[in-house]
Amino acid sequence: MKKLTIALYPELFSGTEKTLVEGEDFRVLAWTYPSGVQALALENARGRLVVLPYQGQMIWSAMFDGCDLTMRNMFGQPRPSPTVIGTYGCFMFHSGLLRNGCPAPEDDHALHGEMPCAPMDSAWLEVGEDASGAYVRLGGDYEYVQGFGDHYRARPSVTLRARSALFDIGMQVTNLAGKPMELMYMAHMNYAYVAGGRFVEPLGMARARVRSSVPAHVKPTPAWSAYMAELTEDPTRLCTLDTPQLYDPEIVCFFDDVKADAKGHAHFLLEHPHGAAFYTRYKPGEFDHAARWILYNADQQVAAFALPATCEPEGYLAEKGKGNVRELAAGESAEFSVTTGYLAAAEVRQLEAALKG
């Protein structure tokens, strides 16, 4: 086990792309977008991740084996914004941590909470090798503190490994206050829409449910309402992305009792017609909820096929009423990890064979 840690600082990100680290397995580049947002690219032989080290450490884009993993959106570049709605074009953001989801009219929190665009206090790179091989990792630290309010430390991370199109997304949160802290967290991965793509859950689940509430930003049409009624009766009707005209407004599904393998991992795939797939695995022991979000219109196209979370994304008061808002005791920490990314067709076959075996 060995690693080299490199401290990052804003001055490294001035101007156009510059190489910070280059070796046999990885390259790391830094730059500043015209909007003023600082960015870091983690690259290996199969592709690259663009991460915003000082803006919530959101992953702005992901591209592997020539395939763009990121939702179609209206933003040509990330924009400085205190809330995610002002720069909603990224591949992944950390939703939460005190509040999560779509606020109801009675809620007083921003869409998806305070963490997505949090101004990080520090960021660093790790380049090293562990039991799983060579890796490059971006880490960061953010201290949230309010007088007479909550006080926590969040430490997100993104880890890319040599010759792999999968990567690990981590989050550690520690309650620094002397009182309990409410916790709502979702790893919000906005995958690209794949025409003809098929949703696959190899190990299954107890039940899928279609969201019954209608958030304020959703404007139902008669055709959409009829389709939602059909899905409510039989959610398995939505197994293939073959009717894009019915995915506007958005469709959200919830999953109950997702099954895990012997190592405690649940597995989700969005299989492409040519055999490759987008892939996500996580531990239901860490994330006891999961959702799916689909939207297709002229401006935004997304198939967020697996969104692991500690609660459903229906806003604070709704989730509090369901008993889905966790608490961290004073000094307590919680850790979360997701592995996600792209599998070539041969890798999909290997995974499916391993899960069957």
VODO-477702 format. One record per residue: residue in one letter; x, y, z of N, C-alpha, C in turn; residue number from 1. Coordinates in steps of 0.1 Angstrom, whole numbers, plus 5000, padded with zeros to 4 digits. Layout:
<rs>
A:X:Y:Z:X:Y:Z:X:Y:Z:NUM
...
</rs>
This chain:
<rs>
M:5009:4988:5000:5000:5000:5000:5009:5012:5000:1
K:5007:5021:4990:5015:5033:4990:5007:5044:4983:2
K:5010:5056:4987:5003:5068:4981:5011:5080:4982:3
L:5008:5089:4973:5014:5103:4973:5002:5112:4973:4
T:5002:5122:4983:4991:5132:4984:4997:5145:4979:5
I:4989:5152:4971:4992:5164:4965:4981:5175:4969:6
A:4985:5185:4976:4976:5195:4980:4972:5204:4968:7
L:4959:5207:4966:4955:5216:4956:4952:5230:4961:8
Y:4953:5240:4953:4950:5253:4957:4945:5261:4945:9
P:4937:5271:4947:4930:5277:4935:4939:5283:4924:10
E:4951:5287:4928:4960:5293:4918:4964:5283:4907:11
L:4963:5270:4910:4967:5259:4900:4957:5259:4889:12
F:4945:5265:4890:4935:5264:4881:4933:5276:4872:13
S:4943:5285:4872:4941:5297:4863:4943:5293:4848:14
G:4936:5299:4840:4938:5298:4825:4933:5285:4820:15
T:4939:5281:4809:4935:5269:4801:4941:5256:4808:16
E:4938:5245:4801:4942:5232:4807:4957:5231:4809:17
K:4961:5226:4821:4975:5223:4823:4976:5210:4830:18
T:4987:5203:4827:4989:5190:4833:4995:5191:4847:19
L:4988:5185:4857:4993:5185:4871:5001:5172:4874:20
V:4996:5161:4869:5002:5148:4871:5001:5140:4858:21
E:5012:5133:4855:5011:5124:4843:5020:5112:4846:22
G:5015:5100:4843:5023:5088:4845:5018:5077:4836:23
E:5022:5065:4839:5019:5054:4830:5004:5051:4829:24
D:4997:5053:4841:4983:5049:4841:4973:5061:4841:25
F:4978:5073:4845:4969:5084:4847:4974:5097:4842:26
R:4965:5106:4840:4969:5120:4838:4958:5129:4844:27
V:4963:5139:4851:4954:5149:4858:4956:5163:4852:28
L:4945:5169:4848:4946:5183:4843:4938:5192:4851:29
A:4942:5205:4851:4934:5215:4858:4932:5228:4849:30
W:4920:5234:4851:4918:5246:4843:4906:5254:4849:31
T:4903:5265:4844:4891:5273:4848:4883:5276:4836:32
Y:4870:5273:4837:4860:5276:4827:4859:5291:4825:33
P:4854:5295:4814:4851:5310:4812:4842:5315:4823:34
S:4833:5306:4828:4823:5310:4838:4830:5313:4851:35
G:4843:5309:4853:4850:5311:4865:4850:5299:4874:36
V:4844:5288:4870:4844:5276:4878:4856:5268:4875:37
Q:4863:5263:4886:4875:5256:4884:4873:5241:4883:38
A:4880:5234:4874:4878:5220:4871:4890:5212:4870:39
L:4889:5199:4873:4900:5190:4873:4895:5178:4865:40
A:4904:5173:4856:4901:5161:4848:4910:5149:4853:41
L:4903:5138:4856:4911:5126:4860:4909:5117:4848:42
E:4921:5113:4842:4921:5105:4830:4928:5092:4831:43
N:4923:5081:4825:4930:5069:4823:4930:5065:4809:44
A:4934:5052:4806:4934:5048:4792:4921:5047:4785:45
R:4910:5046:4793:4896:5044:4788:4888:5057:4788:46
G:4892:5067:4795:4884:5079:4794:4887:5089:4805:47
R:4878:5098:4808:4880:5109:4817:4868:5113:4825:48
L:4870:5118:4837:4860:5124:4846:4864:5139:4847:49
V:4855:5148:4846:4857:5162:4849:4850:5165:4862:50
V:4857:5169:4873:4852:5171:4886:4854:5186:4890:51
L:4845:5191:4897:4846:5205:4902:4851:5205:4916:52
P:4864:5207:4919:4870:5204:4932:4865:5214:4943:53
Y:4861:5226:4939:4856:5236:4949:4841:5239:4948:54
Q:4834:5232:4940:4819:5234:4939:4812:5221:4942:55
G:4812:5217:4954:4805:5205:4959:4812:5192:4955:56
Q:4824:5194:4948:4830:5182:4942:4821:5174:4933:57
M:4811:5181:4926:4803:5175:4917:4811:5170:4905:58
I:4807:5159:4899:4813:5154:4887:4805:5160:4875:59
W:4812:5169:4868:4805:5176:4857:4803:5167:4845:60
S:4812:5159:4842:4810:5150:4830:4818:5137:4832:61
A:4814:5127:4824:4821:5114:4824:4820:5109:4810:62
M:4832:5104:4805:4833:5099:4791:4842:5087:4791:63
F:4838:5075:4787:4846:5063:4787:4843:5055:4774:64
D:4854:5050:4768:4853:5042:4756:4845:5049:4745:65
G:4847:5063:4745:4840:5071:4735:4825:5073:4738:66
C:4820:5068:4749:4806:5070:4752:4804:5081:4763:67
D:4795:5090:4760:4792:5101:4770:4782:5096:4780:68
L:4785:5096:4792:4777:5090:4803:4767:5101:4808:69
T:4769:5113:4804:4762:5124:4811:4749:5128:4804:70
M:4739:5132:4812:4726:5136:4807:4728:5148:4797:71
R:4719:5148:4787:4718:5160:4778:4712:5171:4787:72
N:4717:5183:4785:4713:5194:4794:4715:5207:4786:73
M:4711:5218:4793:4712:5231:4786:4724:5239:4789:74
F:4733:5233:4797:4745:5241:4801:4758:5237:4793:75
G:4764:5246:4787:4776:5244:4779:4788:5243:4788:76
Q:4787:5248:4800:4798:5248:4810:4791:5249:4824:77
P:4798:5245:4834:4793:5247:4848:4793:5261:4851:78
R:4783:5265:4859:4782:5279:4863:4783:5281:4878:79
P:4789:5291:4883:4789:5293:4898:4774:5296:4902:80
S:4770:5288:4912:4756:5289:4917:4756:5284:4931:81
P:4748:5290:4940:4747:5284:4954:4738:5272:4954:82
T:4730:5270:4944:4721:5258:4944:4722:5251:4930:83
V:4719:5238:4930:4721:5230:4919:4713:5234:4907:84
I:4701:5240:4909:4693:5244:4898:4699:5254:4889:85
G:4709:5261:4894:4716:5271:4885:4727:5266:4877:86
T:4729:5253:4878:4740:5246:4870:4736:5232:4868:87
Y:4724:5229:4864:4719:5215:4864:4722:5209:4851:88
G:4735:5205:4849:4739:5198:4838:4750:5187:4841:89
C:4752:5184:4853:4763:5176:4857:4760:5161:4857:90
F:4770:5153:4856:4768:5138:4857:4764:5134:4871:91
M:4770:5140:4881:4767:5135:4895:4769:5147:4905:92
F:4760:5148:4914:4762:5157:4926:4757:5150:4939:93
H:4763:5155:4950:4759:5150:4963:4747:5157:4968:94
S:4736:5150:4968:4723:5156:4972:4721:5155:4987:95
G:4719:5166:4994:4717:5166:5009:4725:5177:5015:96
L:4731:5177:5026:4731:5165:5035:4720:5166:5046:97
L:4717:5179:5049:4706:5181:5059:4692:5180:5053:98
R:4691:5183:5041:4678:5182:5033:4681:5177:5020:99
N:4671:5170:5014:4673:5163:5001:4660:5162:4994:100
G:4661:5162:4981:4649:5160:4972:4642:5173:4968:101
C:4630:5171:4963:4622:5182:4958:4613:5187:4969:102
P:4615:5200:4973:4607:5206:4984:4593:5207:4980:103
A:4584:5204:4990:4570:5206:4989:4568:5221:4992:104
P:4556:5226:4989:4553:5240:4992:4555:5244:5007:105
E:4554:5234:5016:4555:5237:5030:4570:5236:5034:106
D:4579:5231:5026:4593:5230:5029:4600:5243:5027:107
D:4611:5245:5034:4619:5257:5033:4633:5255:5028:108
H:4635:5244:5022:4649:5241:5017:4650:5241:5002:109
A:4662:5243:4997:4665:5244:4983:4663:5230:4977:110
L:4661:5229:4964:4661:5216:4957:4674:5209:4959:111
H:4673:5197:4965:4684:5188:4968:4694:5193:4978:112
G:4690:5203:4986:4698:5207:4997:4709:5216:4995:113
E:4718:5216:5005:4729:5226:5006:4742:5221:5000:114
M:4744:5207:4998:4757:5202:4995:4761:5202:4980:115
P:4751:5202:4970:4755:5200:4956:4765:5210:4952:116
C:4764:5223:4956:4773:5234:4951:4781:5239:4963:117
A:4783:5232:4973:4790:5237:4985:4804:5242:4982:118
P:4808:5254:4987:4821:5259:4985:4831:5252:4994:119
M:4838:5242:4988:4848:5234:4995:4859:5242:5001:120
D:4863:5238:5013:4873:5245:5020:4887:5240:5016:121
S:4888:5228:5011:4901:5223:5006:4899:5211:4997:122
A:4909:5208:4989:4909:5197:4980:4923:5192:4978:123
W:4924:5179:4975:4937:5173:4973:4936:5161:4964:124
L:4948:5157:4958:4949:5145:4950:4956:5134:4958:125
E:4953:5122:4955:4960:5110:4960:4963:5102:4947:126
V:4976:5098:4946:4980:5089:4936:4987:5077:4943:127
G:4982:5065:4940:4988:5054:4948:4984:5041:4943:128
E:4986:5031:4951:4983:5017:4948:4978:5010:4961:129
D:4968:5002:4959:4963:4994:4971:4960:4980:4966:130
A:4952:4973:4974:4949:4959:4970:4942:4957:4957:131
S:4935:4968:4953:4928:4967:4940:4936:4973:4928:132
G:4948:4977:4931:4956:4982:4920:4959:4997:4921:133
A:4964:5003:4910:4967:5017:4909:4955:5025:4908:134
Y:4956:5037:4915:4944:5046:4915:4948:5061:4915:135
V:4939:5070:4911:4941:5084:4914:4928:5088:4920:136
R:4929:5096:4931:4917:5100:4938:4917:5115:4941:137
L:4905:5121:4939:4903:5135:4943:4895:5135:4956:138
G:4900:5142:4966:4893:5143:4979:4891:5158:4983:139
G:4881:5160:4992:4879:5174:4996:4873:5174:5010:140
D:4872:5186:5015:4867:5188:5029:4859:5201:5029:141
Y:4847:5200:5035:4838:5211:5036:4832:5211:5050:142
E:4833:5222:5057:4828:5224:5070:4815:5233:5069:143
Y:4804:5227:5073:4792:5235:5073:4789:5238:5088:144
V:4787:5251:5090:4784:5256:5104:4775:5268:5104:145
Q:4765:5267:5112:4755:5278:5114:4754:5282:5129:146
G:4755:5295:5132:4753:5298:5146:4739:5294:5150:147
F:4738:5287:5162:4726:5282:5167:4720:5271:5158:148
G:4728:5265:5150:4723:5255:5140:4732:5243:5139:149
D:4732:5237:5127:4739:5225:5125:4754:5228:5122:150
H:4762:5217:5125:4777:5218:5123:4782:5205:5119:151
Y:4786:5203:5107:4792:5190:5102:4804:5192:5093:152
R:4811:5181:5091:4822:5181:5081:4818:5170:5071:153
A:4819:5174:5058:4817:5165:5047:4830:5163:5039:154
R:4832:5150:5036:4845:5147:5029:4841:5138:5017:155
P:4838:5144:5005:4835:5136:4993:4848:5131:4987:156
S:4847:5121:4978:4859:5117:4970:4854:5110:4957:157
V:4863:5110:4948:4861:5103:4935:4874:5096:4932:158
T:4873:5083:4929:4885:5074:4927:4884:5067:4914:159
L:4894:5069:4905:4895:5063:4892:4907:5053:4892:160
R:4905:5041:4887:4915:5031:4887:4921:5029:4873:161
A:4932:5023:4872:4939:5021:4859:4931:5012:4850:162
R:4929:5016:4838:4923:5008:4827:4909:5003:4830:163
S:4902:5011:4839:4888:5008:4842:4879:5019:4838:164
A:4867:5016:4834:4857:5026:4831:4847:5027:4842:165
L:4850:5020:4854:4842:5022:4866:4850:5031:4875:166
F:4843:5038:4884:4849:5046:4894:4841:5047:4907:167
D:4848:5050:4917:4841:5050:4931:4838:5064:4935:168
I:4826:5066:4940:4822:5079:4946:4820:5077:4961:169
G:4826:5085:4969:4825:5083:4983:4820:5096:4990:170
M:4814:5094:5002:4810:5106:5010:4811:5101:5025:171
Q:4818:5109:5032:4819:5108:5047:4813:5120:5053:172
V:4804:5119:5062:4799:5131:5070:4800:5128:5084:173
T:4805:5138:5092:4806:5137:5106:4799:5149:5113:174
N:4791:5146:5123:4784:5156:5130:4793:5162:5140:175
L:4796:5175:5138:4806:5182:5148:4798:5189:5159:176
A:4785:5189:5158:4777:5196:5168:4776:5188:5181:177
G:4772:5195:5191:4769:5188:5204:4755:5182:5206:178
K:4748:5182:5195:4734:5177:5195:4732:5168:5182:179
P:4722:5160:5182:4720:5151:5170:4718:5160:5157:180
M:4721:5154:5146:4720:5160:5133:4712:5152:5124:181
E:4702:5158:5117:4694:5151:5107:4702:5149:5095:182
L:4700:5137:5088:4708:5134:5077:4699:5128:5065:183
M:4700:5134:5054:4693:5130:5042:4703:5131:5030:184
Y:4707:5119:5024:4717:5119:5014:4713:5110:5002:185
M:4716:5115:4990:4714:5107:4978:4727:5110:4969:186
A:4732:5099:4964:4742:5100:4953:4735:5101:4940:187
H:4734:5113:4935:4725:5117:4924:4733:5116:4911:188
M:4732:5105:4904:4739:5103:4891:4730:5104:4880:189
N:4733:5114:4871:4724:5118:4860:4729:5112:4847:190
Y:4726:5099:4845:4731:5092:4833:4724:5096:4821:191
A:4731:5094:4810:4725:5098:4796:4713:5089:4793:192
Y:4704:5094:4786:4693:5086:4780:4698:5077:4769:193
V:4695:5065:4769:4699:5055:4759:4687:5050:4751:194
A:4684:5054:4739:4673:5049:4732:4673:5034:4730:195
G:4662:5027:4734:4662:5013:4734:4669:5006:4746:196
G:4674:5014:4755:4681:5009:4767:4672:5001:4775:197
R:4677:4991:4782:4669:4981:4790:4674:4982:4805:198
F:4665:4984:4814:4668:4984:4828:4669:4969:4833:199
V:4680:4966:4840:4683:4953:4845:4687:4953:4860:200
E:4680:4946:4868:4684:4944:4882:4686:4929:4884:201
P:4698:4924:4882:4701:4910:4882:4696:4902:4894:202
L:4697:4909:4906:4693:4902:4918:4679:4905:4923:203
G:4673:4914:4916:4659:4917:4919:4656:4926:4931:204
M:4643:4927:4934:4639:4935:4946:4625:4931:4949:205
A:4620:4935:4961:4607:4931:4965:4596:4938:4957:206
R:4598:4951:4954:4588:4959:4947:4593:4972:4942:207
A:4588:4976:4930:4590:4989:4925:4577:4997:4926:208
R:4578:5010:4929:4567:5019:4930:4569:5031:4922:209
V:4558:5036:4916:4559:5049:4909:4555:5060:4918:210
R:4562:5071:4918:4559:5082:4926:4545:5087:4924:211
S:4537:5088:4935:4523:5093:4934:4522:5108:4935:212
S:4531:5114:4942:4530:5129:4944:4534:5136:4931:213
V:4530:5148:4929:4534:5156:4917:4541:5169:4922:214
P:4554:5169:4921:4561:5182:4925:4557:5194:4918:215
A:4559:5206:4923:4555:5218:4917:4560:5220:4903:216
H:4573:5215:4900:4579:5217:4887:4574:5208:4876:217
V:4565:5198:4880:4560:5188:4871:4546:5193:4866:218
K:4544:5194:4853:4531:5199:4847:4525:5188:4839:219
P:4516:5180:4845:4511:5168:4839:4503:5171:4826:220
T:4504:5162:4816:4495:5162:4804:4486:5151:4805:221
P:4475:5151:4797:4466:5139:4798:4473:5126:4794:222
A:4481:5126:4784:4488:5114:4780:4497:5109:4791:223
W:4505:5118:4797:4514:5114:4808:4506:5109:4820:224
S:4495:5115:4823:4487:5111:4835:4481:5096:4832:225
A:4477:5094:4820:4472:5080:4817:4484:5070:4818:226
Y:4495:5074:4813:4507:5065:4813:4511:5062:4828:227
M:4511:5072:4836:4514:5071:4850:4504:5061:4857:228
A:4491:5062:4853:4481:5053:4859:4485:5039:4855:229
E:4489:5037:4843:4493:5023:4839:4505:5018:4847:230
L:4515:5027:4849:4527:5023:4856:4524:5020:4871:231
T:4515:5028:4876:4511:5026:4890:4506:5012:4892:232
E:4498:5007:4882:4492:4994:4883:4503:4983:4880:233
D:4512:4986:4871:4522:4976:4868:4535:4983:4864:234
P:4544:4986:4874:4557:4994:4872:4566:4986:4863:235
T:4564:4973:4861:4573:4965:4852:4571:4969:4838:236
R:4561:4976:4834:4559:4981:4820:4570:4990:4816:237
L:4577:4997:4826:4588:5005:4823:4601:4998:4824:238
C:4604:4989:4814:4616:4982:4815:4626:4985:4803:239
T:4620:4992:4793:4628:4996:4781:4625:5010:4778:240
L:4635:5018:4774:4634:5032:4770:4629:5032:4755:241
D:4616:5030:4753:4611:5029:4739:4600:5039:4736:242
T:4595:5047:4746:4585:5056:4743:4588:5070:4749:243
P:4598:5077:4743:4603:5089:4749:4592:5100:4750:244
Q:4582:5100:4741:4572:5110:4742:4564:5109:4755:245
L:4565:5098:4762:4558:5096:4775:4566:5100:4787:246
Y:4579:5104:4785:4588:5107:4796:4589:5122:4798:247
D:4580:5129:4794:4579:5144:4797:4565:5147:4800:248
P:4562:5151:4813:4571:5153:4824:4578:5141:4829:249
E:4586:5143:4839:4595:5132:4844:4587:5121:4850:250
I:4594:5109:4851:4589:5097:4858:4599:5094:4869:251
V:4594:5091:4881:4602:5088:4892:4597:5075:4898:252
C:4605:5065:4900:4602:5052:4907:4610:5050:4919:253
F:4604:5043:4929:4611:5040:4941:4612:5024:4942:254
F:4623:5019:4948:4625:5005:4950:4625:5001:4964:255
D:4618:4990:4967:4617:4985:4981:4625:4972:4982:256
D:4633:4970:4993:4640:4958:4996:4648:4953:4984:257
V:4658:4961:4980:4667:4957:4969:4676:4946:4974:258
K:4677:4935:4966:4685:4924:4970:4700:4926:4967:259
A:4708:4920:4976:4722:4922:4975:4729:4908:4974:260
D:4742:4908:4969:4749:4896:4968:4756:4893:4981:261
A:4765:4882:4981:4771:4878:4993:4780:4888:4999:262
K:4785:4898:4992:4793:4909:4997:4785:4921:5001:263
G:4772:4920:5000:4763:4931:5004:4761:4941:4993:264
H:4764:4938:4981:4762:4948:4970:4749:4945:4962:265
A:4742:4956:4959:4731:4956:4949:4737:4960:4936:266
H:4731:4955:4925:4736:4958:4912:4725:4963:4902:267
F:4728:4974:4895:4718:4979:4886:4725:4982:4872:268
L:4719:4979:4861:4724:4982:4848:4714:4989:4839:269
L:4719:4997:4831:4711:5002:4819:4718:4997:4807:270
E:4713:4985:4802:4719:4979:4791:4716:4985:4778:271
H:4727:4987:4769:4725:4994:4756:4721:4983:4746:272
P:4715:4987:4735:4711:4977:4725:4723:4969:4719:273
H:4735:4975:4719:4747:4968:4713:4754:4960:4724:274
G:4749:4959:4736:4755:4950:4746:4763:4956:4757:275
A:4768:4968:4755:4774:4975:4766:4764:4980:4777:276
A:4768:4986:4787:4759:4990:4798:4765:5001:4806:277
F:4756:5010:4812:4759:5018:4823:4756:5009:4836:278
Y:4764:5011:4846:4764:5002:4857:4766:5009:4871:279
T:4758:5005:4881:4760:5010:4894:4758:4999:4904:280
R:4767:4999:4914:4765:4990:4926:4767:4998:4938:281
Y:4760:4994:4949:4761:5000:4962:4756:4990:4972:282
K:4758:4994:4985:4753:4985:4996:4740:4990:5002:283
P:4730:4982:5001:4717:4986:5007:4719:4988:5023:284
G:4730:4982:5028:4732:4985:5042:4736:4999:5045:285
E:4742:5006:5035:4745:5020:5036:4733:5029:5031:286
F:4728:5025:5020:4717:5032:5013:4704:5023:5014:287
D:4695:5026:5023:4683:5017:5024:4672:5022:5015:288
H:4674:5031:5006:4664:5035:4996:4671:5037:4983:289
A:4663:5036:4972:4669:5039:4958:4657:5043:4950:290
A:4661:5051:4940:4651:5057:4931:4656:5056:4916:291
R:4646:5059:4907:4650:5060:4893:4643:5073:4887:292
W:4650:5080:4879:4644:5093:4873:4647:5093:4858:293
I:4636:5095:4851:4636:5095:4836:4630:5107:4831:294
L:4636:5114:4822:4630:5126:4816:4636:5127:4801:295
Y:4627:5130:4792:4631:5132:4778:4623:5143:4772:296
N:4630:5154:4769:4624:5165:4761:4635:5172:4753:297
A:4631:5183:4747:4641:5189:4738:4653:5195:4745:298
D:4652:5198:4758:4663:5204:4765:4670:5195:4774:299
Q:4664:5185:4780:4670:5176:4789:4666:5161:4786:300
Q:4676:5153:4786:4673:5139:4784:4682:5131:4794:301
V:4675:5123:4803:4683:5117:4814:4676:5103:4817:302
A:4684:5094:4820:4679:5081:4825:4688:5077:4837:303
A:4684:5083:4848:4691:5081:4861:4685:5068:4867:304
F:4692:5057:4862:4685:5044:4864:4687:5038:4879:305
A:4696:5044:4886:4698:5040:4900:4703:5051:4909:306
L:4695:5056:4918:4699:5067:4927:4698:5062:4941:307
P:4709:5057:4946:4709:5052:4960:4708:5063:4970:308
A:4701:5061:4981:4698:5072:4990:4695:5067:5004:309
T:4695:5076:5014:4690:5073:5027:4675:5075:5029:310
C:4669:5081:5019:4655:5085:5020:4650:5086:5005:311
E:4637:5088:5004:4631:5091:4991:4632:5106:4988:312
P:4632:5110:4976:4635:5125:4972:4622:5133:4972:313
E:4614:5132:4982:4601:5140:4982:4601:5152:4992:314
G:4613:5156:4996:4614:5168:5005:4614:5164:5019:315
Y:4618:5174:5028:4620:5171:5042:4608:5167:5049:316
L:4597:5175:5048:4585:5172:5056:4579:5158:5053:317
A:4579:5155:5040:4573:5142:5036:4582:5131:5041:318
E:4595:5132:5040:4604:5121:5044:4604:5120:5059:319
K:4603:5131:5066:4602:5131:5081:4590:5123:5085:320
G:4579:5126:5078:4566:5119:5081:4566:5104:5079:321
K:4575:5100:5069:4576:5086:5066:4586:5079:5076:322
G:4593:5087:5084:4603:5081:5092:4616:5078:5085:323
N:4619:5085:5074:4630:5083:5065:4642:5092:5068:324
V:4641:5101:5077:4652:5111:5080:4660:5105:5092:325
R:4673:5101:5088:4682:5096:5098:4687:5106:5107:326
E:4693:5102:5118:4700:5111:5127:4714:5106:5130:327
L:4724:5115:5131:4737:5112:5135:4738:5119:5149:328
A:4743:5111:5159:4745:5116:5172:4757:5125:5172:329
A:4759:5133:5183:4770:5142:5184:4783:5134:5182:330
G:4792:5138:5173:4804:5132:5170:4804:5120:5161:331
E:4792:5115:5157:4790:5103:5149:4793:5106:5135:332
S:4798:5096:5128:4801:5097:5113:4793:5087:5106:333
A:4790:5089:5093:4784:5080:5084:4792:5080:5071:334
E:4794:5068:5065:4802:5067:5052:4793:5060:5042:335
F:4795:5065:5029:4788:5060:5018:4797:5058:5006:336
S:4795:5047:4998:4803:5045:4987:4795:5039:4976:337
V:4797:5043:4963:4790:5038:4951:4801:5036:4941:338
T:4800:5025:4934:4808:5022:4922:4799:5023:4910:339
T:4804:5030:4900:4795:5033:4889:4804:5035:4876:340
G:4797:5036:4865:4804:5038:4852:4800:5030:4841:341
Y:4809:5026:4832:4806:5020:4819:4812:5006:4818:342
L:4804:4997:4813:4809:4983:4811:4808:4980:4796:343
A:4819:4976:4790:4818:4971:4776:4810:4958:4776:344
A:4806:4954:4764:4798:4942:4763:4804:4930:4769:345
A:4817:4928:4767:4823:4916:4773:4823:4917:4789:346
E:4824:4929:4794:4824:4931:4808:4810:4929:4814:347
V:4800:4932:4806:4786:4930:4810:4784:4915:4812:348
R:4789:4907:4802:4787:4893:4802:4794:4887:4814:349
Q:4806:4892:4817:4814:4887:4828:4806:4889:4841:350
L:4801:4901:4843:4794:4905:4855:4781:4896:4857:351
E:4774:4894:4846:4761:4886:4847:4764:4872:4850:352
A:4775:4866:4844:4780:4853:4847:4784:4851:4862:353
A:4791:4861:4867:4795:4861:4881:4783:4861:4891:354
L:4773:4869:4887:4762:4871:4896:4753:4858:4896:355
K:4753:4851:4884:4745:4839:4883:4752:4827:4890:356
G:4766:4828:4890:4774:4817:4897:4773:4818:4912:357
</rs>
